[in-house]
Every structure is written in structure tokens, then in C-alpha cells.
Amino acid sequence: MSESVRQDLPAIDHIGFQTSAEQTLVIRKAAELIGWTVPEYVLSAALDRAERDLYEHAAALAGTTPPPPDPGTAEPYVAVVVALG
């Protein structure tokens, strides 16, 4: 995966969690289908979810219902970078 977008953030950190054999198999197979490693796949899924949750939270604070994001108009992980500000 690429290095951190902000130099003042740590480039490497570890998050660990346990999965069942079935969960591991599902994740591994999905990662293999698109040619990614399991860590790349899990990190991408977690960041996608985090970005969506941050976006929805910001919209709720603004009192609006956000339109669905257009995947072609924003760089990936923008909401995460803004939140870490």
C-alpha cells in the first residue's frame, strides 16, 4: 500500500483482530478475485466504510441528507484526510 498522505502521520501502524475460519476464507477469496493481498483488501474495505461514515456524520451535523457520492469527482480517502486534519 502507499505511504501516508501526510508526513506528520505515522507511515506504519498495525490493527489486529480475530476472524473465524469461514470469515478468513471469504476475505481471502474476495481479495484473490481482484488480485489484492488480504491486508490490502481489508484496509480498502475499512477505509471505504470509514469515509462513508464520516461523510454521513458530517451531513447529519449539517442537517442535510447527502446525495450519493460520485466516485469520479473525489480522490479516495479524502474524508479520512480531512477528518484527521
Backbone as a ProteinNet text record, in pm:
[ID]
protein_1_A
[PRIMARY]
MSESVRQDLPAIDHIGFQTSAEQTLVIRKAAELIGWTVPEYVLSAALDRAERDLYEHAAALAGTTPPPPDPGTAEPYVAVVVALG
[TERTIARY]
84.2	0	89	33.9	111.6	142.4	244.7	278.6	174.5	181.5	85	82	-37.2	-51.4	-2.2	2.3	52.2	178.2	282.3	410.9	410.2	319.9	317.7	238.9	181.3	111.4	205.3	188.7	275.9	253	361.3	352.1	306.6	338.3	305.4	238.8	129.1	62.1	-4.5	-37	-97.3	-229.1	-327.6	-456.4	-477.8	-502.4	-521.9	-660.4	-715.3	-843.4	-852	-937.2	-952.5	-1073.5	-1061.9	-1172.2	-1190.7	-1309.6	-1334	-1270.1	-1258.7	-1202.8	-1287.5	-1419.4	-1508.3	-1490	-1479.9	-1459.4	-1326.4	-1221.8	-1090.5	-1096	-1163.4	-1174.4	-1248.2	-1358.4	-1435.8	-1350.6	-1280.9	-1197.4	-1083.3	-1018.2	-906.4	-951.9	-1064.7	-1115.7	-1151.1	-1215.3	-1251.8	-1126.9	-1026.2	-901.1	-833.8	-831.3	-770.2	-841.3	-974	-1050.3	-1006.3	-963.8	-923.4	-772.1	-698.9	-553.7	-489	-556	-502.4	-461.1	-375.3	-343.9	-458.4	-463.1	-566.5	-553.4	-432.8	-423.8	-469.2	-435.7	-481.2	-633.4	-693	-838.2	-909	-861.6	-924.6	-907.3	-787.8	-764.8	-854.1	-866.7	-951.9	-1097.3	-1145.4	-1283.9	-1305.5	-1209.6	-1222.7	-1220.1	-1131.6	-1124.5	-1249.3	-1300.9	-1426	-1538.2	-1549.5	-1654.4	-1632.2	-1507	-1476.8	-1510.7	-1475.7	-1505.6	-1656	-1731.7	-1877.5	-1937	-1890.6	-1942.6	-1909.8	-1787.9	-1750.1	-1834.2	-1859.1	-1939.1	-2082.5	-2140.2	-2277.1	-2287.1	-2186.8	-2187.4	-2180	-2093.2	-2081.4	-2212.6	-2278.5	-2406.4	-2513.2	-2512.4	-2610.2	-2588.7	-2464.9	-2435.7	-2482.1	-2474.1	-2516.7	-2668.4	-2736	-2881.3	-2931.7	-2851.7	-2891.7	-2879.2	-2949.8	-2934.1	-2844.2	-2727	-2633.4	-2676.5	-2649.5	-2670.9	-2563.4	-2586.4	-2482.2	-2356.1	-2238.7	-2116	-2089.5	-2036.2	-1997.4	-1854.1	-1830.3	-1695.4	-1591.3	-1632.5	-1536.4	-1495.2	-1557.3	-1528.5	-1436.9	-1416	-1332.1	-1220.3	-1107.7	-996.5	-1031	-982.9	-1009.7	-954.2	-1023.3	-981.9	-980.7	-1045.5	-1049	-1111	-1221.1	-1288.8	-1200.1	-1123.4	-1034.4	-926.5	-868	-762.8	-818.3	-937.3	-999.3	-1029.1	-1079.3	-1112.6	-988.4	-877.4	-753.8	-686.1	-730.8	-695.5	-578.3
-116.8	0	123.5	235.4	357.7	412.8	499.9	561.2	665.5	711	807.8	934.2	990.5	1111.9	1233.8	1226.9	1339.8	1295.7	1373.9	1337.1	1335.4	1409.5	1412.1	1295.7	1213.5	1094.4	974.7	876.8	759.3	684.5	639.7	567.8	424	367.9	227.8	215.7	144.5	111.9	-22.6	-90.1	-222.2	-226.8	-289.4	-315.3	-465.5	-529.5	-673.4	-710.9	-817.7	-869.6	-1015.7	-1088.8	-1230.7	-1254.3	-1353.9	-1393.5	-1544.2	-1587.8	-1731.5	-1785	-1914.7	-1976	-1940.6	-1938.4	-1905	-1759.3	-1668.6	-1527.3	-1506.7	-1573.1	-1562.8	-1613.7	-1724.9	-1781.1	-1686.5	-1629.6	-1536	-1415.7	-1359	-1241.8	-1277.6	-1389.6	-1431.5	-1453.2	-1521.2	-1546.7	-1416.4	-1324.7	-1196.2	-1118.3	-1117.6	-1047.9	-1110.1	-1241.8	-1310.6	-1277.9	-1264.4	-1235.1	-1106	-1008.8	-881	-861.1	-964.9	-958.5	-879.2	-870	-796.5	-893.7	-846.6	-923.5	-905.3	-992.1	-978.9	-845.3	-803.9	-672.5	-556.9	-559.9	-454.5	-452.8	-571.3	-581.9	-531.7	-576.4	-537.3	-387.6	-334.1	-191.3	-109.1	-151	-78.7	-78.9	-194.6	-204.1	-117.5	-120.2	-39.6	109.4	151	292.5	337.1	250.8	283.9	307.6	218.9	231.3	355.1	379.2	496.4	625.2	631.8	751.8	774.3	667.4	679.4	724.9	665.2	702.9	847.8	892.7	1032.3	1126.8	1089.8	1171.9	1183.7	1070	1071.1	1148.4	1136.9	1210.7	1361.2	1402.2	1544.6	1597.1	1517	1558.2	1569.8	1477.2	1482.9	1607.3	1643.4	1764.6	1889.1	1885	1998.9	2001	1894.1	1887.9	1862.2	1799.2	1769.2	1620.7	1575.7	1439.6	1445.4	1384.9	1397.1	1314.4	1364	1281.4	1173.7	1065.9	963.8	1023.7	990.5	1047.3	997.5	1084.5	1048.8	999.5	870.1	816.2	882.8	949.7	1011.7	1152	1210.3	1350.1	1370.9	1271.7	1290.7	1187.9	1230.4	1138.3	1042.3	918	824.1	874.9	843.7	869.5	1018.7	1103.1	1246.6	1274.1	1209.1	1233.5	1195.5	1088.9	1046.6	1151.5	1200.6	1301.7	1429.4	1471	1591.6	1572.4	1455.7	1429.6	1430.4	1382.8	1380	1515.5	1604.9	1741.5	1797.3
0	0	0	-34.3	-42.5	96.2	100.5	228.3	266.1	387.7	439.1	354.3	332.1	253	328.4	458	538.1	610	595.3	652.3	805	869.6	1015.5	1076.4	992.3	1040.1	1032.5	1119.5	1111.7	980.8	920.6	794.1	815.5	931.7	956.6	1093.1	1096.9	1221.4	1199.5	1305.2	1292.6	1367.8	1306.2	1368.4	1357.5	1467	1465.3	1515.1	1460	1505.3	1466.7	1535.7	1508.1	1419.6	1333.6	1246.6	1256.1	1221.3	1214.5	1086.6	1077.6	957.2	834.9	852.3	740.7	696.9	793	759.3	687	735.2	671.5	528.7	507	372.7	278.8	324.1	241.7	203.9	301.8	275.1	180.6	204.9	119.3	-24.5	-42.9	-178.6	-249.7	-178.8	-239.4	-279.1	-193.1	-224.6	-346.7	-352.7	-466.7	-597.5	-592.3	-714.1	-781.3	-701.2	-760.2	-758.1	-720.2	-725	-612.6	-498.9	-384.7	-275.9	-186.4	-66.9	32.7	131.8	234.5	308.4	350.4	416.6	327.2	198.9	107.6	99.1	88.9	76.5	202.6	318.4	444.8	468.7	441.4	460.4	368.5	243.6	149.3	196.6	240.1	287.6	411.6	503.2	625	593.1	502.7	465.5	390.3	302.6	232.7	333.3	430.7	532.2	618.4	657.7	740.5	666.5	538.4	460.2	450.8	427.1	418.7	551.7	661.3	793.1	826.8	796.1	820.9	736.8	612.8	521.8	573.4	612.8	663.6	795	879.9	1006.4	980.9	889.8	856.4	799.5	716.6	658.6	766.7	863.1	971.9	1057.5	1081.9	1158.5	1084.5	952.2	871.4	853.9	895.7	885.2	745.5	664.8	527.9	502	401.6	353.7	231.4	239.4	128.3	8	-111.5	-229.3	-232.3	-304.6	-312.2	-374.4	-320.7	-375.2	-516.8	-599.3	-735.5	-730.6	-757.5	-741.7	-831.5	-937	-1026.2	-986.6	-883.7	-852.6	-733	-650.6	-532.5	-529.9	-479.7	-461	-346.9	-350.8	-242	-109.9	-4.5	132.3	168.9	88.6	116	252.2	282	409.7	527.6	514.6	622.1	645.2	537.6	549.3	611.1	567.6	622.5	771.3	808.4	948	1036.4	982.9	1060.7	1063.1	973.6	956.4	1014.9
[MASK]
+++++++++++++++++++++++++++++++++++++++++++++++++++++++++++++++++++++++++++++++++++++

